[in-house]
Amino acid sequence: MNNAELIAEAPRLFAIVQENAEGGWVAAWGLEFGSGSAEVTGPEGGSGLRISTTSAERALWYFAIDKSARARLVWVEGEVVPEGQSVT
């Protein structure tokens, strides 16, 4: 599998960020899969928050219910190690 194939198949990482007059914070991290599903967990991981839904946009909807803070979706782009290199 080459890098282009791997990137095309990889889930996309996203954050749900909430903001109010005092500042902003990461409310959740998620992965969106090409199969029409997304998995979301709280910023610390663990069992406190877990959402399975159809997309990152749908996950955002759950956080937009809280009217005390504005919620937004942020796609996180990562760096790929060039082909032929490995991390040990």
N, C-alpha and C positions, 0 to 999 in steps of 0.2 A: 504494500500500500504506500503510495507516495503522499507527499504533504498536501497536494491539492485534493486528493480523494479523502484524506483524513479530515481536512478542514470542512469539506462539503458535508461530511457525515456527522461531525461533532455537534453536540448540543451547544446552544448559545447561553452564555452566562449573563444574568441581569441582576440589578438591584432595584428594590423598591425603596425610594427615598421619601421621607416625610419631612415637612418643613412647617414651622410656625414663626411667629414674630421673634422668638428667642433663638432660632437657629434650625439646623437640619440634622438628620441622622439616618443611618441605614436601618430601615424597619425589617427588611428581609432580603435574603439572597435566593436566586432561583436559577434553574436550568430549563430552557425550552428545547424540546426535542422535535425533530422534523416530522414525527409521527402524529402531530396534533395533540401533544400533551406537554405539560409543564409541572415541575416539582418545585415547591417553595419551602424554605425553612427560615427560622428566626436568625438574626445576625450572629448569634452565639452558637448556632447548631443545636444539638440536643433534641429533646422531645417537647419543648415548650410550644412551638408553632410548626405545623406541618399542613401544607395545602397541596392537593393534587387537582389540577384544572386543565383546561384545553389550551391555554396560551398565556404568555406573559401579560398581555393586555387584560385578560380576564382576571389574573391574579391581582393586578393593579386595582380592579374594581373593589375587591375585598377591603383594601386599605383606604379607598376613597370614601367609604361609608363614614369614617371618623371625620366629622366636620371641624374638629379642633385643630387639624393639621392638613396641609395640602399634600397629596401624594403624587409622585411622578415616577415613571419608569426610566431607568438608565441602563443602556446596553453597555457591557464591559467588554472591551476588546483586548485580547491578550497577545503576547509576543510568542511566535513559534520558533523553536530551536531549528536552525537550518538543517536540511537533510545531510546526513553523514556525520552529524555531531550527536553526542549522547550526554545525558546528565547522569552523573554517578554520585 
